[in-house]
Amino acid sequence: MQNYSIFSLIKNAFSNHENWDLAWKDPTPKNEYDVVIIGGGGHGLATAYYLAKEHNITNVAIIEKGWIGGGNVGRNTTIIRSNYMHDDNGLFSEFGMDLWRSMSQDLNYNVMFSPRGIINLAHSDAQMNVYARRGNSMRLNGIDAVLLNREQVKEIIPMADFSENVRFPIFGGLMQPSAGTARHDAVAWGYARQADSMGVDIIQNCEVIGFDVSAGKINGVRTSRGNIKAKKIGLCVAGSTNILAEKLNMTLPIETHLLQACVSEPVKPVLDKVVTFGAGHFYISQSDKGEMVMGGDLDGYNSYAQRGNLPTLQHVLTEGIAMMPFLSKLKMLRTWGGIMDMSMDGSPIIDKTHIEGLYLNCGWCYGGFKATPASGWTFAHTIAQDKVHELNSGYSLKRFNTGYLLDEKGLGTKTWIS
Amino acid sequence: MLHIKCPHCGLRSQNEFSYGGDASVKRPELNQEISDKDWDNFVYNRKSLRGKHWELWQHLSGCRQWIKVERDTATHEIFNTLKADEEIS
């Protein structure tokens, strides 16, 4: 594989950048693989990469019905954080933060990781208490957290509404300084390029039609490009999880919902943090191009549409303008939607299933992008060792049956106030 | 914007409604022994169909009645609406 560096960039400049190697191949599917990963998004590509890198399993195929990185890894708001209160979420996400910090070097691909910090705003004394508690829990797990008062927040984000007569005055906030953003497409492409170079077959335009299961054991997958045998199959299909589960006669604690995001026209640098509104559901950051990247609530009803509805967008942006009034002056450049695998407790599932050789990675709700490396790493471990790693032991499928729910914020399929 | 025909009030915009999820889910009968699996299916497990889907909505800013709506989850086309106590045929 060609190494990307300043020298290769200069060298290729002399030939008008026409002689770069392809970043990944376009193979025809083989009849059999050791592991087949379904879903060529961030999580699927990362899983294949860590299977090859950490477990020396390279006879692997990723099958993707569209093109790689065309789903939620290409549709998110690029926020990376580990500001969770519960141990299972905090330790998993902080493990992921370490992977994020070294990702560009590890993949030889600039993922533009920008640890600019995230601030969750608080709008009441009670909320400040809750944030203090969460911040303390984070620090006990080795995650950086700083509780800010109103003046400190004002110093960092003076463009927010600090006037006297507002419905939701800013009391303070909880900041995780090491959180940030990354270039979402680069993450998918970086993982794809490295996985490909280690022998993983990335098979695009290949839709799953069915599965071969006999005596409780998975034998292979039937696709639009032929049958593929596999001893182990991992599902990383986000919003399509229920569609594949139906083919496996499984009913999961997942509903598919639509989440929208949008960007404004590009403006000069104004916001160098990720900020979330505490009195509703709205988050914002500014991209390197200058666009304000914004998102918020689900559309609120089951949807596979991959495009949003205006009432929700209006609701979300109303919150944004309440928080930062200058946003009302901006023109909207683009809006889009992706379909989320919303789990019933708002936390993901990375686990084995009742079918031997079938592994499940789903339920990422609002937080799939930031989990990409940790999800891939732990899912690869779960598949390779046929055993759940302690980092994803809290993300079991059984927890819904046993009552050990991981209800971090009460963000499940149903939005809080709807 | 969805337009939902409330069986009590007629055609209204989505803004007046609140969503209540899959209408085909049945609460287990309480006069018999209920397994954990049955509760699990009732409380958490959902088919989340792509295509025609019967679901509950509440006409929150109207008559406040719960209704059943048959909607396509991919196109958002609405085919049918029923009162809450009317059975899906």
Interface residues (C-beta under 8 A of the other chain):
Chain A: N242 I243 E246 T251 L252 P253 I254 E255 T256 G300 Y301 N302 S303 Y304 A305 N309 L310 P311 M344 F400 N401 T413 K414 S418
Chain B: M1 L2 Q14 N15 S18 Y19 G21 D22 D36 K37 D40 N41 V43 Y44 N45 R46 K47 S48 L49 R50 H53 E55 R71 T73 A74 T75 H76
